[in-house]
Amino acid sequence: MTLYDFVQLSQLEKANIVLEGRFLSCKEDKTQTAVLYKVHDFFCEVLYDNIKNNILKMKPFRTKELLQDFFAYQMN
């Protein structure tokens, strides 16, 4: 599956694909959790609403800059 194929899927299909991916990291606060997964040849950040227990958005990407931003935030 390519990044382009992924963005064409429904929200439910995307969630199923992401959960088959490899968990890498997460960052959270009281209301939201951002979880990073490696999916095929790209990464996907999934933003969850901790209060409503649902997915707010999924952000697939390939760029190393976004990956570095995710881990830089965690270290601070």
N, C-alpha and C positions, 0 to 999 in steps of 0.2 A: 504494500500500500504506500502510495506517495502522499506527500503533504497536500497536493492538489486533490487527490481522491478523498482525503480525509475531510477537507473543508466542504465538500459536496454532500456529505452525509447529514442525516438528521441528528438532533441533539442526543437522542437515545442511542443511535448507532455509534456516534462519537464516544459516548461514555463507555459503551461496551468495548470498543477498540482500546481506549486509554487504559481501562482496567486490566487488559491483557498485556499492557506494556510493563516496563520495569520502573518501579518506584525509585526515585533518586533522592528527593529531599522535600521538606515542607517548612513553611513559616506560618505562624498564626498569631492572632490576637483574640480578644474576647468575642468578636462578631464574625470574623472571617478566617479561613484557612486557605493558603495557596499551596498546592501540591504539584511537584514537578515530576513528570514521567518521561522516559525515553520510549518512543513508539516508532518502530521500524527505523526509518532514516531521519527522523525529526524528534523534537521535544514538544511537550505539551504542558502548559501550566493550567491547572484547573483551580478555579476560585470557588470555594464553597461558602455558603451562608451557614454559620454555626447555629444560629437561632432557629432558622426554618429547616435546617438539614437538607439543603438542596444545592445544586450546582448553579452558580450565577453566570459563569462564562468559562469557556475554554479557549486558550490562546496557543495555537500551534506555531512553532517557529523553528528555524534552523540556525540562525545567526548566533555566533559565539558571544557577542556582546550582551544579548539578552540572558544567556546562560550565566555569564559572569556577573551580571546585575543581580540575578537571583541569589547566588552564593555570597556576593558582597554584602547584600542586605542581611543575610543570616549572621555574618561575622560581627556586625555592629551592635 
